[in-house]
Amino acid sequence: MPTLVPAPAATRQAAVLIVDDAPAHLGALRSMMLEQGYQTFVANTGERALEIARRALPDLILLDIVLPGMDGMEVCRRLKADPVTSNIPVIFMSARTGTDDIVAGFDIGAADYIAKPLRLAEVCARVRVQLQFRRTALSQQQQNERLRLIVNSMDEGLMMIEASGRIQYANPACNRYLGYAQGELAGRSIRDLLAPPLAQEYLEFFSQAEAGPGAPVWRGAREVLIRQRDGILRAMDLTLTPMGTEQPTFIALLHDITHHKQSENALQRAALLDPLTKIANRRHFDSFLEKEWQRAIRSSQPLSLIVLDVDHFKGYNDSLGHAAGDACLQQVAMALQSHALRATDLAARYGGEEFVLLFGETGHDAACTIGEAIRAHIESLNILNPRSTTSPWVTASLGISTIVPTQLDDIKEFFVSADRAMYAVKEAGRNGMRAVQTGATLELIQAALQS
């Protein structure tokens, strides 16, 4: 008998099932497998082989074709049909060496075919190769299983997308975020999730990537709105990575930023609001005035500004305290807010007891009507002011400026004209309003009339 090279030590002892009805063959093969360090099982019938295979789950089966009763071919068919044993590699041993016999063996799932009489060294080598194949396959299977568990337990959504935009796979987090049942996203297009312009942008990128080397690379996360199953748009970060496979496929990672966006929007709103009165603050007003000023220049529409100051407010605070003063300003602010309802209107606290209101597309006469309504509204709040020499109630003085701005006009002068009109009301006794019309165009017309 030739000298056999011992198998390298393994972390787990491999198990081999030998199936042969010839005692001499069975004994020789068993001795050889034991010498190689394998755990060895033996069976001399097909029925016994199936029983041992299901119970012991060997790593490999050496199977003779000619057996009493159930032959080896049928044993192999049943092994491959049983999910418990289907992955166990089978090596046929047979004196039938015709091409048809060998092909038939491979067709029913054999991993190898050894001709009899057996050369034990060859059998040993083929067993080692098949066991190595099995260890590699099991290792790959374990890696795939670990990867599957990782992907399924991710908090981030993951999708595999083909170059056509078709979604191959979506993990549970992705389904959960977007409101889809398991497997429901597969087969859909990215067009179903993104707004048309953005979806087309991604599809064009996929097409360029499919063209081959030199295609652009999409780098970093991008904030997008993803359409959920119910049609509601959800803010998410989308990261796209090519898989580098033969058929271009992309991994899309979705990170939910809904809470972040809500917090961000809340902070942005808070930065634009006066913390006491909850109406716009000076920063918001200045930005809004600039925007409406430019719009009025383009449209040649009038713009009206009201600067308002609460009368005798220092005396109100001194007599009733700052808490009462804060409550007074809050009531005044709510009254002003009720007169600025259009998208082109804004009421703001400008500082202390001073407020401003801007009305887009509002001419002089309309501004005067609004101003008088605001003045009367504040007085009708019936907030007692013990220190007022104007009225028993809290009142306000209003300055109104109206302009049809042009590139020749100065936005600061527009504000100053309303502010001066307000101070003129104060000097005249308070609780009133004064309205002016201003602007370079108006001044040119007035100069022409005077000349």
Secondary structure by P-SEA (a helix, b strand, c coil): ccbbbbcccccbbbbbbbbcccaaaaaaaaaaaaaaccbbbbbccaaaaaaaaaaccccccccccccccccaaaaaaaaaaccccccbbbbbbcccccaaaaaaaaaaccccccccccaaaaaaaaaaaaaaaaaaaaaaaaaaaaaaaaaaaccbbbbbbccccccccccaaaaaaacccccccccccccccccaaaaaaaaaaaaaaaccccccccccbbbbbbbccccbbbbbbbbbbbcccccbbbbbbbbbaaaaaaaaaaaaaaaacccccccccaaaaaaaaaaaaaaaaaacbbbbbbbbbbcaaaaaaaaccaaaaaaaaaaaaaaaaaacccccbbbbbccccbbbbbbccccaaaaaaaaaaaaaaaaacccccccccccccccbbbbbbbbbccccccaaaaaaaaaaaaaaaaaaccccbbbbbbcaaaaaaaaaaac
